[in-house]
Amino acid sequence: MTKDNFVYIEHMIDCILRIDEYVDSREKFYHSHLIQDAVVRNLQIMSESSQRLAETIKTNYPGIAWREISGFRNVLVHDYLGLDLDMIWSVVEQELPKLHTTLEIILTDLTR
């Protein structure tokens, strides 16, 4: 494995941790453009980092929806006028915790 994979995985985790820091409740998320912008930006960055990972990482961890993460980045970047806050909240609440857990496992595996 290359060092780049380690850096990109760490970067993805950092984005998730930042989102966790910004979002402490659904109400604040829905009522703060500042929080929404910060969350969307970090989701974009996280998705971009996922696209830069080696194919071997993606193959070795098929439990992560790599293609969907990549596609989500395109929605966030290109469909910014029609962003669905309910969808974004669902990703933050339901998908990011699972992704975070798996990324931590990948980091551990990469350090072995």
VOPAGU-2260 file (C-alpha; in pm, 1 decimal, decimal comma):
REM VOPAGU-2260
SITE   aa  ch    i         X         Y         Z
SITE  MET   A    0       0,0       0,0       0,0
SITE  THR   A    1     114,7     348,1     -69,1
SITE  LYS   A    2     143,1     624,4     182,9
SITE  ASP   A    3    -112,7     819,1     -20,4
SITE  ASN   A    4    -387,3     572,0      71,5
SITE  PHE   A    5    -313,0     627,9     438,5
SITE  VAL   A    6    -326,3    1006,4     391,0
SITE  TYR   A    7    -655,5     993,7     200,3
SITE  ILE   A    8    -818,3     766,3     458,2
SITE  GLU   A    9    -701,1     996,2     738,3
SITE  HIS   A   10    -835,9    1291,9     544,0
SITE  MET   A   11   -1175,6    1123,8     504,9
SITE  ILE   A   12   -1187,3    1055,4     877,4
SITE  ASP   A   13   -1094,0    1415,7     950,1
SITE  CYS   A   14   -1385,8    1534,6     735,0
SITE  ILE   A   15   -1625,1    1309,0     926,4
SITE  LEU   A   16   -1492,8    1435,9    1259,3
SITE  ARG   A   17   -1535,8    1795,9    1144,2
SITE  ILE   A   18   -1894,4    1725,0    1041,7
SITE  ASP   A   19   -1955,4    1567,4    1383,5
SITE  GLU   A   20   -1814,0    1881,0    1542,7
SITE  TYR   A   21   -2041,1    2110,8    1339,6
SITE  VAL   A   22   -2362,7    1912,4    1376,7
SITE  ASP   A   23   -2485,8    1859,3    1728,2
SITE  SER   A   24   -2855,9    1851,3    1645,1
SITE  ARG   A   25   -3091,7    1819,5    1353,2
SITE  GLU   A   26   -3253,2    2150,8    1438,2
SITE  LYS   A   27   -2926,5    2343,1    1424,5
SITE  PHE   A   28   -2837,2    2178,0    1095,5
SITE  TYR   A   29   -3167,9    2277,0     934,8
SITE  HIS   A   30   -3161,5    2631,8    1070,5
SITE  SER   A   31   -2800,5    2730,5    1004,8
SITE  HIS   A   32   -2674,0    2801,2     656,7
SITE  LEU   A   33   -2325,6    2818,9     803,0
SITE  ILE   A   34   -2349,1    2461,7     935,4
SITE  GLN   A   35   -2508,6    2337,7     612,9
SITE  ASP   A   36   -2229,0    2493,2     407,6
SITE  ALA   A   37   -1961,3    2345,3     633,9
SITE  VAL   A   38   -2117,1    1999,1     618,2
SITE  VAL   A   39   -2158,8    2006,6     241,0
SITE  ARG   A   40   -1801,5    2125,5     190,6
SITE  ASN   A   41   -1660,3    1848,5     407,7
SITE  LEU   A   42   -1874,5    1588,7     232,3
SITE  GLN   A   43   -1732,8    1714,6     -98,2
SITE  ILE   A   44   -1376,1    1694,1      28,0
SITE  MET   A   45   -1432,7    1350,0     178,5
SITE  SER   A   46   -1582,9    1222,4    -146,5
SITE  GLU   A   47   -1296,9    1366,5    -348,3
SITE  SER   A   48   -1044,8    1190,3    -124,3
SITE  SER   A   49   -1229,5     862,1    -176,1
SITE  GLN   A   50   -1186,4     897,2    -551,7
SITE  ARG   A   51    -808,7     919,9    -510,7
SITE  LEU   A   52    -773,7     589,5    -325,4
SITE  ALA   A   53    -608,9     297,1    -499,9
SITE  GLU   A   54    -842,5      42,5    -654,5
SITE  THR   A   55    -692,8    -223,5    -427,5
SITE  ILE   A   56    -833,9     -42,8    -124,2
SITE  LYS   A   57   -1177,7     -32,3    -282,4
SITE  THR   A   58   -1156,2    -396,4    -381,7
SITE  ASN   A   59   -1036,7    -506,0     -37,0
SITE  TYR   A   60   -1321,4    -320,6     137,4
SITE  PRO   A   61   -1631,2    -387,4     -72,5
SITE  GLY   A   62   -1858,8    -307,3     222,3
SITE  ILE   A   63   -1809,0      61,5     152,9
SITE  ALA   A   64   -2023,3     203,8    -125,9
SITE  TRP   A   65   -1727,2     363,4    -302,8
SITE  ARG   A   66   -1916,5     432,7    -625,0
SITE  GLU   A   67   -2203,4     596,0    -435,3
SITE  ILE   A   68   -1962,4     814,4    -238,3
SITE  SER   A   69   -1805,3     927,5    -564,2
SITE  GLY   A   70   -2145,6     993,7    -718,6
SITE  PHE   A   71   -2254,8    1186,5    -411,0
SITE  ARG   A   72   -1963,3    1423,2    -463,5
SITE  ASN   A   73   -2090,0    1496,6    -812,3
SITE  VAL   A   74   -2437,7    1573,3    -679,0
SITE  LEU   A   75   -2295,0    1805,8    -413,9
SITE  VAL   A   76   -2074,7    1991,5    -659,9
SITE  HIS   A   77   -2294,8    2007,0    -967,8
SITE  ASP   A   78   -2645,2    2017,6    -819,8
SITE  TYR   A   79   -2576,5    2272,4    -548,9
SITE  LEU   A   80   -2893,1    2469,3    -630,1
SITE  GLY   A   81   -3109,3    2165,6    -571,5
SITE  LEU   A   82   -2947,7    2011,8    -265,6
SITE  ASP   A   83   -3184,7    1804,7     -58,0
SITE  LEU   A   84   -3119,9    1879,6     308,5
SITE  ASP   A   85   -3314,3    1569,7     414,3
SITE  MET   A   86   -3083,8    1352,1     204,3
SITE  ILE   A   87   -2774,3    1524,3     341,3
SITE  TRP   A   88   -2899,8    1486,7     698,2
SITE  SER   A   89   -2969,1    1117,9     634,1
SITE  VAL   A   90   -2611,0    1069,0     513,1
SITE  VAL   A   91   -2471,5    1252,4     816,7
SITE  GLU   A   92   -2688,0    1065,2    1064,8
SITE  GLN   A   93   -2698,1     716,5     915,2
SITE  GLU   A   94   -2405,8     666,0     678,6
SITE  LEU   A   95   -2113,5     859,8     824,2
SITE  PRO   A   96   -2094,3     668,8    1154,2
SITE  LYS   A   97   -2070,8     335,9     967,5
SITE  LEU   A   98   -1819,7     478,6     721,4
SITE  HIS   A   99   -1610,5     619,7    1004,8
SITE  THR   A  100   -1592,9     280,0    1174,8
SITE  THR   A  101   -1482,4     107,6     854,6
SITE  LEU   A  102   -1227,0     375,7     771,7
SITE  GLU   A  103   -1070,8     328,9    1116,2
SITE  ILE   A  104   -1042,0     -43,8    1042,8
SITE  ILE   A  105    -875,5      32,0     709,3
SITE  LEU   A  106    -628,2     264,9     881,9
SITE  THR   A  107    -541,2      -7,0    1130,1
SITE  ASP   A  108    -496,6    -257,8     848,9
SITE  LEU   A  109    -272,6     -17,5     656,3
SITE  THR   A  110     -40,2      26,2     954,4
SITE  ARG   A  111      20,3    -348,3     986,1
